[in-house]
Amino acid sequence: MNEILPIPSPDPIAVPGDIGLILFLLYLTFFIHVVLMNVMLGGIFLTFVSELVSRLTKDGAVRENHIHLAEKMGHILPFSVSLTVTFGIAPLLFVQSIYGQFFYTSSVLMATIWLSVVLLIVIGYYSLYAYTRGFEKWANRRYLFMGLSFVMFATIAFIYTNNLTLMQTPQKWLEIYTRTNGSGWHWNMDEATLIPRYLHFLFSSFAVAGLLVTILGVREADVNRSGFMKKWGGLWFVVATLANVAVGFAFYFAIPEGPRAIFGGSEHLNFTIAHIMFFVGLVCISLTAFGKVKPAVTWIGVVATFVGIAEKIVARDHLRQAYLKEVNWTLDGLKTNPQTDVILLFFAFLIVGTGAMVWGIVKLRKELKAHATK
Amino acid sequence: MLEFPVWNVGGVGHGWMIGIIATLHVYVSHFAIGGGLFLALTEHYAVKRNDLPVLEYLRGHSNFFMLLTTVFGAMGGVGIWFVVGNANPSAISSLIHNFMFFWAIEWVVFLVEIAFAFLYYYSWGKVSQKFHLQLAWWYFGISALSLVIINGILTFMLTPGKWIETGNIWDAFFNPSYFPSLVLRMVIMASIAGVFAIVTSSRIKVDELRHRMLHYSAKWLIPSFFLMPFIMYWYFTTLPENVASLVQSGIDNIGAGNLSVLTRLLLLTMLLSVTIYVVSLIGPYFNPDKFSFGFSILILILGLVVTGATESMREMVRKPYVVYDYLYSNGVLKSVAADSSNYGIMKHNKWISEKEITSTNQKVVGEKIFRIQCQSCHTATGYRSMKDLARGWNREFIYNRLASLTATGLMPPFMGNDPERRAVAEYIGDIVKAPPLVAETTK
């Protein structure tokens, strides 16, 4: 352990599972969280844009299409918040068991800001409910709720980017603690990767939300609305993905040379596959939006994009490990003492719990159909 | 030792920061479970009697229930996690390293619970009554299961039991106070469900239905009224000897007129609980026609205050530990503090930039050591302040007192060496405006 830097010692209680297993669970749950978060954050932004367009346009058909889309998204978004938050809990748990020494420290250094996340989520979440519940009643003002919600969640994303960049740079900690006198009021603004990293996530959310709108378009029965959603969603996907190429370069070159070297070495294949996948996604979704293709092409694009995101999530963690290697910390230093029986119980709960949810949803669909035909 | 930086929240103190969020969360999360039973049982009777007005009321009540528990309740849980992580990272780290997979199980249960809350609420009037009722029971069963899991972690903090020796996770989970605490919380949940139902019932516009539902909702407080004394007694029998005698002294002090903080909290809890029962009996139970929304809010607030008081007591009887007999409130392991060769905060702590104490930096370093050693429970001039607690003390007395903190039974040992103790004494001496010592204070 580095003696000069104020890195806390690992917890005296060993990590209660195999590191590989915990990393797998971390990647899996974080992947689901990221996809849901992208749907939520990007979805809120796209809905806000639809609200603005519907107010500014003089074209009645365009207005109708945007209002229809906004209403549809309004029903999806509160669920996406709940799922995003719930699927955020698991990776936060797994990350703390492995990187706790770093994560807790950076959280304390910006504790006041970090804690505000909870309040911001509550405000953003209730704003979405206010939007959906008051869609007719507050038709003239409802866009304000969506705008407020976007500001809340975009701020939360920024706070997360601050904390997760700060946790991997212990070199800065003591100076921050001394300067702020432990007030927990620190933004990691001098971090070179902060803004490109944040924009990378933000643009990804616009792209994934565009993907969702495209999928909704593919599944929409009304031909006009279907065409509009495919084009509108596809456009967001393509533009945001292309913008992310530029931001990605800025992010890449902002990473210090040491950690960055992994992309030319151990991460090279992973990174290359991710970008091939995004390219495939880009082509397929472009064809869906601006051409006439079978739904299978859209689904290939969706799957390719998701594989690309999964690859990036693994790369993101490997980059974190490369950062921490700079301060002589590696996973090998962690003691483990697997609680095999509790781990098996967890998987049993996971299987039974998933089964219960599937049962509930399948039965509900049957019941809805039966009830509707009565 | 004392590995993490310390969040400086000024006069509010870590206790209040955690206390406010924990109280709100505990109140709403107990409602999330008890309210599930209320919805299922009430719907069961309403369906059986084909009581359409009650079903309509339940639909509205479940809307309030869903909006409160899935947003505010759920986020409160995250809030506790965040605030404890900020205020006492060593404690949360210990709990996560010990219980990570139990927490992961809790997460799965919570996910299913949220899913069923949505399935239940959004299927009102769209599915058969039989299936809707099934969903209600599923929701309640799953939410109760979430208590079965989290209760093991919560009770572990006060009664880690055999885990201290064995290190076995099952000893930690099924610790001595696990079962009484589980039953205690179940009974409290029913009461909290009743309190929230009184609030929503008081808003019903149709007189007959409002009176009926108020009367019915008040009944949900009755089980706890009769069962609480017995369950509390059972609970106390499982507490460590020191904790039990601390609580006993709190009770004895009531008669002696010696109002310690614990005694005051005990009194507050008992008096307010009785008030809630009495108001609920006189109001919604016997006189629902005269009961107003304003009174229901009063009961709701009293319930919140009782929750806050009991949470404070839970934290207070655990002192000086955060995990009893294992980890002190300030994040120091008992085993580390037991070895005097570990003493010397500046030698170990990596967050004090000064390398040695000099006459010029003594008070600055004293403040930094105070923050590390004491600030998990105390502040300079705010919550549990030195200004009040050390009022009238001179610097020498403070210096000596720091050497015997454990004698109070409520504080961990002072982990500093002699010059560090002197530095903290000088810092506290300045807070209470004690006159400076004539000699030897700044060697």
Interface residues (C-beta under 8 A of the other chain):
Chain A: L5 P6 I7 P8 S9 D11 P12 I13 A14 V15 P16 G17 L25 F79 S82 V85 T86 F87 I89 A90 L92 L93 F94 Q96 S97 G100 Q101 Y104 T105 S107 V108 L109 A111 T112 W114 L115 V117 V118 I121 V122 Y125 Y126 Y129 W173 L174 Y177 T178 N181 G182 S183 G184 Q339 D341 V342 I343 L345 F346 F349 L350 G353 A356 M357 G360 I361 K363 L364 E367 L368 A370 H371
Chain B: E3 F4 P5 V6 W7 N8 V9 M17 I21 L67 T70 V71 F72 A74 M75 G76 V78 G79 W81 F82 V83 G85 N86 P89 S90 I92 S93 S94 I96 H97 N98 F99 M100 F101 F102 W103 A104 I105 W107 V108 V109 F110 L111 V112 I114 A115 F116 F118 L119 S123 K126 V127 S128 F131 L135 W138 I142 I169 W170 L333 K350 W351 S353 R371
